[in-house]
Amino acid sequence: MSRPDARPTPGDAAPVRRRPPHDPPGDDLGDARADERVGAGADPTNATTATTATTEGSTTWRRAVGVGLVAYAVSRLCVLSGAAVRAMQVTVDRREDGEVAQGAVEIMTGVFTQWDGAWYLELARRGYPESVPADITFNQLEARAAFFPLFPSAVRVVDAVLPGGDTMAALGLNLVLGAVSVVLVGLLAARVFDDAVAARAMVLYAVFPGSFVLSFAYSEALFVVLAAACLLFLLDERWLLAGLAAALATATRPNGVAIAVACLVAAIVAIRRRRDWSSLVAVALAPLGFVLFQLDVDRIAGERGIWFRVQTEAWSEGTSYGMTAIGNSVGFLTSPFDSPADALTVLSLVALAIMVVAAVRRPLPWPWVAFSAVVVVLMLLPETVTARPRFVFTAFPLFIAVAAWWPRPRVGTDGVGWARTSWDLVLVMCGAGLVVLTSAYAVFAAIP
């Protein structure tokens, strides 16, 4: 039985008494014995102490969630500020050309629905193509066959229920999913570390520059929610629910395979330690989303392997085994002002390196490590778009490692210590990065 001050190690099993995520850290055996004594009518003081501790822990957790959600709200304002730069630019250009200016809301909505967002909306409106021409390019609408179905399907459902159109349905859905993802990241952090780490993890996750994608009509928000839910179920060894969440995640994005690997690692740990063969349920269910999607899109298009062909022909998704990331980094170092994409690659790799160091210093459960590692590998493999803030962002367990590793301010010390100052500086830099990144994508049409 682990002590409350013990450092969690990779692959730690769920506690014997599965404490709700919001409960304060404590000795499980001691809590169980106190419950037994109270049930027998002995020493009511212990019951009062246990109740007080639970109340304090719940208050601490609610406060942490409040901090995380406030950070999320502020981060959305940062993203709106970046989109407003584009709105001002378009307005000025139209006035100079003697044209009627568009509304600011219309322009900013266009920012949030560009690139992949436009393709997801096409899927929500048209579904998958019934045929795909040979040698297809990304200029043809049939190229939407490369995008996974769960997010546009969810947009279609929301659009059918709420007024405002599919564009507002997509953006509104992601706004809600983003808030849910913040809380789920906090739950994971609280389960493995404590509420203080949870608060910091939620804040860092919310303001990290890659979180701009939570405001775009992209699938990352839904993916993180499903992946985080799966990791929570794996901690509780609720294999069926973990498998179902993983199956939905693998129907959301190509890098959903990372959550399937996390299920496999969790099952290996459970079988080696306790011969828990029921863990294989999650392993069996996890890839179903990807498999069923492939079968369905092949059936609609009347061609086997259509997704792979569209990926290769329209989107040039070959593999460079990291050479694209290296080439972009060299390009930035030799000509730092020539390419925004090269700068984004280097900044993403620097952030990733810091996060990996944190994960080494404050080890995470093995399924989390596996999930993050696969996300990173899949980010570096392609020969076209490589390391980007939004890809680093989807390796969200690494934010928990950074939050746990960063030195905590000492209680009772005079003045402002380096731990607090450096943390505040990181948050300010991330907020500025959100604004700059959103405006760069909007104004310079840099690939997000």
VENTA-V958675 format. One record per pair of residues at least 4 apart in sequence whose C-alpha atoms are under 6 Angstrom apart, sorted by the first residue. I is the first residue (numbers start at 1). GAP is how many residues later the second one is. If there is no record, write none. Layout:
# VENTA-V958675
i gap
I GAP
I GAP
This chain:
# VENTA-V958675
i gap
3 24
4 21
4 22
4 23
9 354
10 353
10 354
10 355
10 356
11 354
11 355
14 221
14 222
21 166
21 170
22 36
22 39
23 34
24 33
37 5
38 4
38 9
61 134
64 135
68 131
68 134
68 135
71 132
72 134
75 132
78 357
79 355
79 356
82 353
82 356
82 357
83 25
83 356
86 356
86 357
87 17
87 20
91 10
94 5
94 7
95 4
105 4
111 331
112 104
113 4
113 5
113 104
114 4
117 100
117 101
119 25
120 32
122 4
123 4
124 28
124 32
128 17
129 13
129 172
130 170
130 171
131 170
132 10
136 177
136 178
137 177
138 5
138 176
146 161
146 164
146 165
148 104
148 105
150 101
150 102
151 68
155 4
155 14
155 15
158 4
158 11
159 6
159 7
159 10
164 4
168 4
169 4
170 47
171 46
174 4
174 40
177 44
178 36
178 43
181 44
182 20
186 12
186 16
189 4
189 9
189 211
190 4
190 5
190 8
197 4
197 206
197 207
200 203
201 4
201 198
201 199
201 202
204 4
207 223
207 224
208 222
209 221
209 224
209 225
210 179
210 180
210 183
214 7
223 4
223 26
224 4
226 19
226 23
230 12
230 15
230 16
233 4
233 5
233 9
234 8
239 40
239 43
240 42
242 40
243 39
243 42
243 43
246 13
246 40
247 38
247 39
247 40
247 41
247 42
248 41
249 7
250 6
250 39
250 40
251 38
251 39
258 113
258 116
258 117
259 112
260 26
262 105
262 108
262 109
263 19
263 20
264 19
265 102
266 101
267 12
270 4
270 6
271 4
271 5
271 6
282 4
288 4
298 4
298 5
298 6
298 8
309 4
310 4
311 4
311 6
312 4
312 5
318 64
318 65
319 62
319 63
319 64
320 61
320 62
320 63
321 60
322 58
322 59
323 4
324 59
325 61
328 14
329 17
331 4
332 4
332 10
332 11
344 4
345 42
345 43
348 39
348 40
348 41
355 43
355 47
358 4
358 43
358 44
358 47
359 4
359 42
362 39
362 43
372 23
379 7
379 8
380 6
402 4
407 12
408 11
409 10
409 11
418 4
433 4
436 4
439 4
440 4
441 4
441 5
